[in-house]
Amino acid sequence: MEVKLALGAGMVIILFTMYYLEKQMEREQIFWLFAGLGVIFGIISVYTVAKDILTYGYYITFSVLFVLIAILYYPEVEAKKEKKRESK
């Protein structure tokens, strides 16, 4: 997969999430959405690698991207930040 294409797609997904999905969904729902997409794309990437299909690079890249975005929206991270703010 071309690096520029992967970076561009990643930026579009992150901007869409930040400016649209955060207004429409709760953080925990966004976490589960991207965690599920990461699992689905991970399974598809395993299949494409096993069958030696040339598009496996796209699936691997997007599965990693979705897992990283899911980590950003993990619910406990926000709860810890709120506890820090309250203790100050």
Summary of the structure (lengths in Angstrom):
residues: 88
radius of gyration: 15.6
end to end distance: 46.3
largest distance: 55.1
contacts: 218
relative contact order: 0.13
helix: 86%
strand: 0%
